[in-house]
Amino acid sequence: MPALWYSCAVDIERTIQFILESQAKAEIRMDRWEARMERSDARIERSDARVAALEKRLDRRMDAITKLLQQGMRILVKNQSEIAELRKAQRRTDTKLAELAEAQKETQRTLRAFIARLRNGRNGR
């Protein structure tokens, strides 16, 4: 029986040794995995910081674009009202020019009649 006892003891020792080696290998893999996770977490944190910075820059740019658009719209509205006023002034000017042209024609008719009377000697004598 001592040989059987020795054989069982050796098998138990081998099993224990196998379990210890497997446990050691598992712990090494776990340590490596934890290190990878820490690096991954660090990369994610850096990435999150970059994204936050980009969002902040984009927000500032969007605010600037919004302000430019608002200012442009104000200028456009102001210009449209000024253009409307200029059109009214242009219509008044056109009316006055038409009146002036008509007055000019009347003056020419009167002047021609006056010159014709002077030539014909009808100056009132």
N, CA, C and O atoms as a DFTB+ gen file, in Angstrom:
500 C
 N C O
     1  1       0.774      -1.204       0.000
     2  2       0.000       0.000       0.000
     3  2       0.814       1.266       0.000
     4  3       0.362       2.294      -0.505
     5  1       1.997       1.213       0.553
     6  2       2.754       2.456       0.533
     7  2       3.011       2.945      -0.878
     8  3       3.107       4.156      -1.080
     9  1       3.129       2.067      -1.868
    10  2       3.364       2.518      -3.238
    11  2       2.136       3.232      -3.765
    12  3       2.246       4.237      -4.467
    13  1       0.961       2.710      -3.424
    14  2      -0.273       3.353      -3.864
    15  2      -0.419       4.714      -3.199
    16  3      -0.829       5.690      -3.826
    17  1      -0.077       4.757      -1.925
    18  2      -0.136       6.028      -1.182
    19  2       0.823       7.035      -1.787
    20  3       0.475       8.206      -1.941
    21  1       2.001       6.605      -2.125
    22  2       2.997       7.475      -2.733
    23  2       2.503       7.951      -4.090
    24  3       2.681       9.120      -4.431
    25  1       1.889       7.073      -4.871
    26  2       1.386       7.413      -6.198
    27  2       0.270       8.444      -6.080
    28  3       0.219       9.383      -6.874
    29  1      -0.613       8.289      -5.118
    30  2      -1.709       9.241      -4.909
    31  2      -1.146      10.577      -4.448
    32  3      -1.622      11.629      -4.874
    33  1      -0.146      10.547      -3.587
    34  2       0.450      11.776      -3.083
    35  2       1.120      12.534      -4.216
    36  3       1.037      13.760      -4.288
    37  1       1.792      11.790      -5.111
    38  2       2.447      12.425      -6.251
    39  2       1.397      13.032      -7.182
    40  3       1.567      14.149      -7.670
    41  1       0.310      12.291      -7.427
    42  2      -0.761      12.822      -8.273
    43  2      -1.382      14.074      -7.665
    44  3      -1.687      15.029      -8.379
    45  1      -1.567      14.071      -6.357
    46  2      -2.132      15.241      -5.667
    47  2      -1.160      16.410      -5.768
    48  3      -1.567      17.541      -6.032
    49  1       0.124      16.137      -5.557
    50  2       1.126      17.202      -5.673
    51  2       1.145      17.767      -7.091
    52  3       1.211      18.981      -7.281
    53  1       1.087      16.875      -8.087
    54  2       1.059      17.342      -9.484
    55  2      -0.195      18.183      -9.749
    56  3      -0.138      19.219     -10.411
    57  1      -1.292      17.727      -9.232
    58  2      -2.547      18.468      -9.420
    59  2      -2.453      19.828      -8.751
    60  3      -2.838      20.848      -9.323
    61  1      -1.934      19.824      -7.526
    62  2      -1.766      21.102      -6.815
    63  2      -0.803      21.993      -7.576
    64  3      -1.051      23.190      -7.726
    65  1       0.286      21.427      -8.056
    66  2       1.266      22.197      -8.830
    67  2       0.611      22.763     -10.097
    68  3       0.827      23.922     -10.452
    69  1      -0.193      21.928     -10.775
    70  2      -0.890      22.373     -11.987
    71  2      -1.846      23.512     -11.670
    72  3      -1.922      24.507     -12.391
    73  1      -2.572      23.340     -10.575
    74  2      -3.518      24.389     -10.171
    75  2      -2.776      25.669      -9.839
    76  3      -3.205      26.752     -10.238
    77  1      -1.670      25.565      -9.114
    78  2      -0.884      26.763      -8.757
    79  2      -0.318      27.441      -9.999
    80  3      -0.339      28.668     -10.104
    81  1       0.185      26.646     -10.938
    82  2       0.719      27.219     -12.175
    83  2      -0.396      27.876     -12.996
    84  3      -0.227      28.963     -13.547
    85  1      -1.535      27.186     -13.059
    86  2      -2.686      27.762     -13.789
    87  2      -3.133      29.055     -13.133
    88  3      -3.433      30.034     -13.815
    89  1      -3.176      29.057     -11.801
    90  2      -3.555      30.266     -11.068
    91  2      -2.554      31.392     -11.337
    92  3      -2.947      32.541     -11.540
    93  1      -1.262      31.060     -11.336
    94  2      -0.222      32.067     -11.591
    95  2      -0.372      32.634     -13.000
    96  3      -0.286      33.844     -13.210
    97  1      -0.602      31.725     -13.973
    98  2      -0.792      32.188     -15.348
    99  2      -2.048      33.061     -15.464
   100  3      -2.045      34.076     -16.161
   101  1      -3.112      32.657     -14.778
   102  2      -4.356      33.436     -14.804
   103  2      -4.129      34.821     -14.191
   104  3      -4.639      35.823     -14.691
   105  1      -3.352      34.862     -13.094
   106  2      -3.060      36.154     -12.465
   107  2      -2.225      37.032     -13.384
   108  3      -2.436      38.243     -13.441
   109  1      -1.272      36.433     -14.106
   110  2      -0.456      37.192     -15.064
   111  2      -1.350      37.748     -16.167
   112  3      -1.243      38.916     -16.543
   113  1      -2.252      36.873     -16.691
   114  2      -3.175      37.347     -17.732
   115  2      -4.072      38.454     -17.193
   116  3      -4.342      39.441     -17.878
   117  1      -4.527      38.275     -15.961
   118  2      -5.373      39.289     -15.346
   119  2      -4.621      40.604     -15.176
   120  3      -5.176      41.672     -15.432
   121  1      -3.364      40.535     -14.746
   122  2      -2.554      41.752     -14.601
   123  2      -2.386      42.449     -15.953
   124  3      -2.510      43.669     -16.060
   125  1      -2.099      41.645     -16.985
   126  2      -1.957      42.223     -18.332
   127  2      -3.270      42.862     -18.778
   128  3      -3.279      43.959     -19.337
   129  1      -4.363      42.173     -18.530
   130  2      -5.669      42.694     -18.919
   131  2      -5.968      43.993     -18.178
   132  3      -6.467      44.949     -18.771
   133  1      -5.662      44.026     -16.878
   134  2      -5.880      45.245     -16.101
   135  2      -5.022      46.388     -16.627
   136  3      -5.477      47.529     -16.702
   137  1      -3.765      46.078     -16.996
   138  2      -2.884      47.118     -17.543
   139  2      -3.461      47.647     -18.862
   140  3      -3.470      48.854     -19.107
   141  1      -3.945      46.718     -19.713
   142  2      -4.562      47.137     -20.984
   143  2      -5.792      47.995     -20.728
   144  3      -6.007      48.998     -21.408
   145  1      -6.588      47.606     -19.759
   146  2      -7.789      48.373     -19.425
   147  2      -7.420      49.766     -18.916
   148  3      -8.084      50.745     -19.257
   149  1      -6.378      49.860     -18.112
   150  2      -5.935      51.163     -17.613
   151  2      -5.478      52.045     -18.770
   152  3      -5.802      53.231     -18.820
   153  1      -4.707      51.446     -19.719
   154  2      -4.274      52.215     -20.889
   155  2      -5.476      52.637     -21.727
   156  3      -5.546      53.760     -22.227
   157  1      -6.409      51.718     -21.865
   158  2      -7.624      52.013     -22.619
   159  2      -8.423      53.130     -21.942
   160  3      -8.918      54.041     -22.605
   161  1      -8.541      53.049     -20.638
   162  2      -9.239      54.099     -19.896
   163  2      -8.548      55.450     -20.068
   164  3      -9.209      56.477     -20.227
   165  1      -7.235      55.443     -20.036
   166  2      -6.477      56.686     -20.216
   167  2      -6.721      57.245     -21.619
   168  3      -6.917      58.448     -21.789
   169  1      -6.708      56.358     -22.626
   170  2      -6.980      56.810     -24.002
   171  2      -8.390      57.381     -24.117
   172  3      -8.601      58.400     -24.775
   173  1      -9.338      56.735     -23.485
   174  2     -10.719      57.215     -23.517
   175  2     -10.825      58.583     -22.859
   176  3     -11.515      59.470     -23.362
   177  1     -10.136      58.752     -21.729
   178  2     -10.159      60.048     -21.043
   179  2      -9.552      61.141     -21.922
   180  3     -10.090      62.245     -22.008
   181  1      -8.420      60.826     -22.581
   182  2      -7.806      61.810     -23.484
   183  2      -8.741      62.113     -24.647
   184  3      -8.898      63.265     -25.050
   185  1      -9.351      61.076     -25.171
   186  2     -10.294      61.254     -26.276
   187  2     -11.485      62.105     -25.842
   188  3     -11.918      62.993     -26.576
   189  1     -12.006      61.835     -24.666
   190  2     -13.115      62.631     -24.140
   191  2     -12.711      64.089     -23.972
   192  3     -13.498      64.991     -24.257
   193  1     -11.485      64.319     -23.509
   194  2     -10.998      65.695     -23.351
   195  2     -10.899      66.383     -24.705
   196  3     -11.267      67.549     -24.842
   197  1     -10.396      65.652     -25.717
   198  2     -10.309      66.233     -27.063
   199  2     -11.692      66.542     -27.612
   200  3     -11.904      67.598     -28.208
   201  1     -12.630      65.634     -27.415
   202  2     -13.994      65.848     -27.891
   203  2     -14.608      67.068     -27.194
   204  3     -15.261      67.890     -27.836
   205  1     -14.398      67.178     -25.903
   206  2     -14.934      68.317     -25.159
   207  2     -14.334      69.621     -25.678
   208  3     -15.043      70.615     -25.829
   209  1     -13.025      69.619     -25.952
   210  2     -12.371      70.823     -26.478
   211  2     -12.925      71.154     -27.867
   212  3     -13.176      72.319     -28.175
   213  1     -13.113      70.142     -28.692
   214  2     -13.673      70.372     -30.031
   215  2     -15.094      70.915     -29.940
   216  3     -15.463      71.833     -30.673
   217  1     -15.885      70.347     -29.041
   218  2     -17.252      70.838     -28.871
   219  2     -17.259      72.293     -28.421
   220  3     -18.085      73.088     -28.869
   221  1     -16.335      72.629     -27.535
   222  2     -16.253      74.012     -27.053
   223  2     -15.892      74.957     -28.203
   224  3     -16.481      76.028     -28.352
   225  1     -14.896      74.533     -29.026
   226  2     -14.509      75.356     -30.178
   227  2     -15.663      75.489     -31.159
   228  3     -15.925      76.578     -31.670
   229  1     -16.352      74.385     -31.423
   230  2     -17.485      74.427     -32.347
   231  2     -18.604      75.310     -31.806
   232  3     -19.243      76.040     -32.563
   233  1     -18.839      75.244     -30.508
   234  2     -19.855      76.106     -29.913
   235  2     -19.499      77.577     -30.082
   236  3     -20.357      78.398     -30.406
   237  1     -18.217      77.908     -29.858
   238  2     -17.786      79.304     -30.039
   239  2     -17.958      79.728     -31.488
   240  3     -18.423      80.833     -31.769
   241  1     -17.581      78.842     -32.413
   242  2     -17.729      79.164     -33.834
   243  2     -19.198      79.322     -34.211
   244  3     -19.557      80.234     -34.955
   245  1     -20.034      78.447     -33.705
   246  2     -21.463      78.556     -33.999
   247  2     -22.026      79.857     -33.440
   248  3     -22.845      80.509     -34.087
   249  1     -21.591      80.239     -32.240
   250  2     -22.031      81.509     -31.662
   251  2     -21.587      82.675     -32.541
   252  3     -22.357      83.606     -32.779
   253  1     -20.350      82.623     -33.022
   254  2     -19.843      83.694     -33.883
   255  2     -20.623      83.741     -35.196
   256  3     -20.964      84.823     -35.674
   257  1     -20.905      82.591     -35.775
   258  2     -21.667      82.542     -37.022
   259  2     -23.081      83.071     -36.795
   260  3     -23.620      83.800     -37.628
   261  1     -23.673      82.702     -35.671
   262  2     -25.021      83.188     -35.351
   263  2     -25.027      84.708     -35.241
   264  3     -25.929      85.370     -35.755
   265  1     -24.019      85.256     -34.571
   266  2     -23.934      86.715     -34.435
   267  2     -23.757      87.376     -35.798
   268  3     -24.370      88.406     -36.076
   269  1     -22.914      86.781     -36.650
   270  2     -22.724      87.334     -37.992
   271  2     -24.027      87.309     -38.793
   272  3     -24.367      88.275     -39.477
   273  1     -24.736      86.212     -38.699
   274  2     -26.012      86.118     -39.415
   275  2     -27.018      87.144     -38.896
   276  3     -27.725      87.776     -39.681
   277  1     -27.081      87.309     -37.582
   278  2     -28.002      88.290     -37.017
   279  2     -27.640      89.699     -37.475
   280  3     -28.509      90.491     -37.838
   281  1     -26.341      89.996     -37.452
   282  2     -25.894      91.315     -37.888
   283  2     -26.200      91.508     -39.376
   284  3     -26.653      92.575     -39.790
   285  1     -25.949      90.473     -40.168
   286  2     -26.252      90.546     -41.598
   287  2     -27.730      90.763     -41.850
   288  3     -28.104      91.531     -42.736
   289  1     -28.575      90.093     -41.078
   290  2     -30.021      90.275     -41.238
   291  2     -30.425      91.699     -40.880
   292  3     -31.259      92.297     -41.561
   293  1     -29.835      92.253     -39.804
   294  2     -30.134      93.647     -39.444
   295  2     -29.738      94.596     -40.567
   296  3     -30.483      95.511     -40.917
   297  1     -28.556      94.364     -41.123
   298  2     -28.084      95.215     -42.233
   299  2     -29.008      95.067     -43.427
   300  3     -29.344      96.055     -44.080
   301  1     -29.422      93.841     -43.718
   302  2     -30.309      93.592     -44.849
   303  2     -31.640      94.311     -44.674
   304  3     -32.138      94.939     -45.609
   305  1     -32.212      94.222     -43.486
   306  2     -33.483      94.910     -43.216
   307  2     -33.300      96.414     -43.353
   308  3     -34.132      97.098     -43.949
   309  1     -32.205      96.923     -42.796
   310  2     -31.935      98.365     -42.887
   311  2     -31.760      98.773     -44.343
   312  3     -32.301      99.791     -44.775
   313  1     -31.000      97.975     -45.104
   314  2     -30.786      98.289     -46.512
   315  2     -32.089      98.227     -47.299
   316  3     -32.307      99.040     -48.197
   317  1     -32.948      97.279     -46.975
   318  2     -34.219      97.180     -47.683
   319  2     -35.069      98.410     -47.433
   320  3     -35.706      98.912     -48.359
   321  1     -35.097      98.907     -46.203
   322  2     -35.872     100.120     -45.923
   323  2     -35.246     101.326     -46.612
   324  3     -35.956     102.203     -47.105
   325  1     -33.900     101.370     -46.647
   326  2     -33.236     102.463     -47.360
   327  2     -33.509     102.380     -48.852
   328  3     -33.702     103.407     -49.503
   329  1     -33.529     101.183     -49.399
   330  2     -33.821     101.000     -50.825
   331  2     -35.251     101.443     -51.112
   332  3     -35.506     102.085     -52.131
   333  1     -36.186     101.108     -50.227
   334  2     -37.575     101.537     -50.409
   335  2     -37.660     103.061     -50.412
   336  3     -38.373     103.647     -51.226
   337  1     -36.932     103.697     -49.502
   338  2     -36.916     105.163     -49.469
   339  2     -36.301     105.728     -50.747
   340  3     -36.801     106.708     -51.298
   341  1     -35.218     105.112     -51.218
   342  2     -34.598     105.577     -52.467
   343  2     -35.544     105.420     -53.650
   344  3     -35.579     106.278     -54.533
   345  1     -36.312     104.329     -53.677
   346  2     -37.282     104.143     -54.763
   347  2     -38.354     105.218     -54.737
   348  3     -38.744     105.746     -55.779
   349  1     -38.832     105.542     -53.528
   350  2     -39.816     106.626     -53.410
   351  2     -39.221     107.937     -53.912
   352  3     -39.862     108.680     -54.655
   353  1     -37.996     108.206     -53.498
   354  2     -37.323     109.436     -53.935
   355  2     -37.128     109.418     -55.442
   356  3     -37.278     110.452     -56.093
   357  1     -36.797     108.265     -56.006
   358  2     -36.615     108.150     -57.453
   359  2     -37.935     108.424     -58.178
   360  3     -37.945     109.090     -59.214
   361  1     -39.042     107.918     -57.642
   362  2     -40.350     108.183     -58.271
   363  2     -40.681     109.671     -58.216
   364  3     -41.184     110.235     -59.188
   365  1     -40.396     110.308     -57.072
   366  2     -40.636     111.757     -56.973
   367  2     -39.757     112.505     -57.964
   368  3     -40.203     113.442     -58.626
   369  1     -38.484     112.073     -58.056
   370  2     -37.559     112.706     -58.999
   371  2     -38.046     112.514     -60.432
   372  3     -38.005     113.448     -61.233
   373  1     -38.507     111.306     -60.759
   374  2     -39.026     111.044     -62.104
   375  2     -40.227     111.934     -62.402
   376  3     -40.359     112.470     -63.502
   377  1     -41.103     112.084     -61.407
   378  2     -42.275     112.949     -61.586
   379  2     -41.842     114.393     -61.822
   380  3     -42.337     115.058     -62.732
   381  1     -40.917     114.870     -60.997
   382  2     -40.420     116.250     -61.146
   383  2     -39.730     116.443     -62.497
   384  3     -39.894     117.482     -63.137
   385  1     -38.954     115.437     -62.932
   386  2     -38.292     115.540     -64.236
   387  2     -39.312     115.582     -65.368
   388  3     -39.135     116.317     -66.339
   389  1     -40.373     114.799     -65.244
   390  2     -41.428     114.825     -66.261
   391  2     -42.096     116.196     -66.289
   392  3     -42.378     116.745     -67.354
   393  1     -42.343     116.742     -65.087
   394  2     -42.926     118.095     -65.018
   395  2     -41.973     119.119     -65.614
   396  3     -42.400     120.013     -66.345
   397  1     -40.706     119.000     -65.314
   398  2     -39.694     119.915     -65.841
   399  2     -39.603     119.805     -67.363
   400  3     -39.485     120.818     -68.052
   401  1     -39.657     118.573     -67.891
   402  2     -39.609     118.380     -69.345
   403  2     -40.820     119.033     -69.994
   404  3     -40.707     119.668     -71.042
   405  1     -41.992     118.872     -69.358
   406  2     -43.205     119.500     -69.900
   407  2     -43.079     121.022     -69.847
   408  3     -43.458     121.714     -70.792
   409  1     -42.546     121.540     -68.742
   410  2     -42.343     122.984     -68.613
   411  2     -41.336     123.471     -69.652
   412  3     -41.491     124.557     -70.210
   413  1     -40.309     122.670     -69.910
   414  2     -39.301     123.027     -70.908
   415  2     -39.942     123.126     -72.295
   416  3     -39.650     124.046     -73.060
   417  1     -40.818     122.169     -72.609
   418  2     -41.511     122.203     -73.901
   419  2     -42.376     123.463     -74.013
   420  3     -42.407     124.126     -75.050
   421  1     -43.076     123.776     -72.915
   422  2     -43.911     124.978     -72.916
   423  2     -43.058     126.228     -73.078
   424  3     -43.444     127.153     -73.793
   425  1     -41.908     126.263     -72.425
   426  2     -40.997     127.408     -72.550
   427  2     -40.502     127.524     -73.983
   428  3     -40.418     128.628     -74.522
   429  1     -40.171     126.388     -74.609
   430  2     -39.710     126.426     -76.006
   431  2     -40.815     126.943     -76.921
   432  3     -40.550     127.745     -77.817
   433  1     -42.049     126.492     -76.706
   434  2     -43.165     126.984     -77.541
   435  2     -43.341     128.486     -77.366
   436  3     -43.513     129.229     -78.332
   437  1     -43.293     128.913     -76.105
   438  2     -43.463     130.350     -75.823
   439  2     -42.315     131.141     -76.427
   440  3     -42.536     132.200     -77.014
   441  1     -41.081     130.637     -76.291
   442  2     -39.919     131.336     -76.835
   443  2     -39.994     131.412     -78.356
   444  3     -39.687     132.452     -78.939
   445  1     -40.392     130.338     -78.995
   446  2     -40.524     130.341     -80.462
   447  2     -41.581     131.346     -80.900
   448  3     -41.406     132.081     -81.872
   449  1     -42.683     131.358     -80.154
   450  2     -43.745     132.320     -80.507
   451  2     -43.241     133.738     -80.328
   452  3     -43.511     134.607     -81.157
   453  1     -42.509     133.978     -79.248
   454  2     -41.965     135.314     -78.997
   455  2     -40.992     135.727     -80.099
   456  3     -41.055     136.848     -80.604
   457  1     -40.076     134.796     -80.473
   458  2     -39.097     135.079     -81.530
   459  2     -39.817     135.319     -82.853
   460  3     -39.446     136.204     -83.624
   461  1     -40.841     134.526     -83.103
   462  2     -41.600     134.700     -84.352
   463  2     -42.263     136.066     -84.378
   464  3     -42.274     136.705     -85.430
   465  1     -42.811     136.540     -83.282
   466  2     -43.422     137.871     -83.230
   467  2     -42.393     138.956     -83.457
   468  3     -42.656     139.954     -84.128
   469  1     -41.179     138.743     -82.870
   470  2     -40.114     139.739     -83.060
   471  2     -39.706     139.798     -84.524
   472  3     -39.438     140.884     -85.039
   473  1     -39.652     138.692     -85.188
   474  2     -39.278     138.680     -86.583
   475  2     -40.353     139.287     -87.481
   476  3     -40.055     139.938     -88.481
   477  1     -41.549     139.069     -87.118
   478  2     -42.651     139.592     -87.922
   479  2     -42.910     141.057     -87.620
   480  3     -43.733     141.679     -88.293
   481  1     -42.265     141.603     -86.676
   482  2     -42.390     143.006     -86.323
   483  2     -43.621     143.305     -85.489
   484  3     -44.067     144.451     -85.433
   485  1     -44.142     142.359     -84.882
   486  2     -45.288     142.581     -84.021
   487  2     -44.832     142.700     -82.581
   488  3     -45.077     141.814     -81.762
   489  1     -44.208     143.732     -82.302
   490  2     -43.731     143.905     -80.919
   491  2     -44.600     144.919     -80.194
   492  3     -44.172     145.525     -79.212
   493  1     -45.798     145.097     -80.670
   494  2     -46.718     145.965     -79.964
   495  2     -46.769     147.355     -80.508
   496  3     -47.362     148.187     -79.822
   497  1     -46.195     147.757     -81.723
   498  2     -46.238     149.109     -82.273
   499  2     -47.201     149.252     -83.358
   500  3     -47.344     150.339     -83.917
